[in-house]
Amino acid sequence: MHSKTAPTDAPAANGAAVAVEAGRPVRRVLVFTIVALALLMMSIDLTIVATALRSLQEGLQTSINWAGWTITAYSFGFVLMLPISGKLSERYGRRRVFLGSVAAFTAASLCCGLADNIFVLIALRAVQAAGGAGFTPSATGIVVDHFGDARDRAVSLFGSIFPVGAMIGPVFGGLFVSYWSWRSVFFVNVPIGLVVIVLAWRYIPHDRRRTTRHQAGMDVAGMALLGAGLLAGMLAISYLGETNARIGSLAFVVPLILAFVCVSVFVRHINRAVHPFIAPRLIYGPGFGTVNLVNATFGGITQGAVALIPLYAANRYGIDALGSGTLLIAQGAAAILLSVAGALVLRRTGHRLPLYVGSAVIATGLVLLALHPVAGLSPYAWLAGAAFLVGAGSGAINPASRNAGLQLAPEHSSTLAALRSASLQIGSITTVSIVTALLTRSSDPGVVQSWTYVMAALLLLVFFPLINHMPEHRGAW
């Protein structure tokens, strides 16, 4: 709330590394390292499981379709729980939710590694996702609460963590599966999670006391409507990725209609409720609506396009699994470098300039992915260079897109962080599902996918004018 007292800085000798909170030192670097370690663990888990699917299928004696549901269930649980975890963080405190989320994620990871039935594993992956969904909202809230005028830069640096996980996840997954078993991709989270819990308990400051005597209810009706709408929408979108999927099929039409009805009723409900689950202005109010749409398009579409680069390299140029997977290293390295650089200069550039430049670079990289190699370059070198550009552009827009909404309402930082992550996931899942639906109907998937990259670039250019409506800001907030 606005009535909360911001932390005061320690003497200049300690700089930005230490602040004072209620008479106790807040070790900012250590606190950031703790929450970053949790975010890294979660981001690794998003990619490491994909490398174990074949081994998992054989180990549990199931079909590749059911094995793939271990990834689908995680995506469902993650998106469904994001808004709820953001609300829980604001209601019960960021530290409590952070600790609870890490504990749930760690326990579910252990149980996943011990599972001996594919259906049990799928259910546990949803529980694991529910824990992982609490990391970003609570971690963002912790930084906003305790980092004072350094919070914009700290939040910006979150964007450099996820590419690291995306790069090392497949590498670790390949090593673990080759020299141990598929269970190790889940067991690896257990010691990391325990370390995070111990350090967070010791060093993350306690949540401030709530001064209000009566807290509003949790708006169960709003939560149920939004959850049902998101789940139905994701089922409809995911169906498009199935072999022989048809737009007129009941498997697509029914959940799509249900999603539309639930979301419509949800919007009507939050506009009438005294204490809505999510304040309407945070979803589509002035400034916030533009931020959410920009995150879903520029961030989500790019995320989905990047996830399909290894498949594209294999389909069009016959590059093997190892080579196609390492293409993401170039993209991830660029995203890390530009995220850090963007965080350092954000107060000078403001939000709109890096969004303009970054999105233009992303569109250029997507078009180059679609083109044939020139100047005597090998397909691998050409694709790596194009992927690097896409990564550089996404890294450039990360700090601005994270801070644009937060600086409008820091007191709702957890909910806004959750809405951003949900927007990214929805945009990414939609992109992947539509592209894979097109590929299943094609006799030449490599060429078809190249055209999808061109269309993605054109779509970004169509949404280019949105950037001019993004809330602008310079300096600390």
Secondary structure, DSSP 8 states (H G I E B T S, - for coil): -TTS---EE--GGGGGGEEEETTEEEEHHHHHHHHHHHHHHHHHHHHHGGGGHHHHHHHTT--HHHHHHHHHHHHHHHHHHHHHHHHHHHHH-HHHHHHHHHHHHHHHHHHHHH--SHHHHHHHHHHHHHHHTTHHHHHHHHHHHHSGGGHHHHHHHGGGHHHHHHHHHHHHHHHHHHHS-TTHHHHTHHHHHHHHHHHHHHHS--------SS-----HHHHHHHHHHHHHHHHHHHHTTSTT--TTSHHHHHHHHHHHHHHHHHHHHHHH-SS-SS-HHHHHSTTHHHHHHHIIIIIIIHHHHHHTHHHHHHHHH---HHHHHHHHHHHHHHHHHHHHHHHHHHHHHTTHHHHHHHHHHHHHHHHHHHS---TT--HHHHHHHHHHHHHHHHHHHHHHHHHHHHTT-GGGHHHHHHHHHHHHHHHHHHHHHHHHHHHHT-S-HHHHHHHHHHHHHHHHHHTGGGGGGS----S--
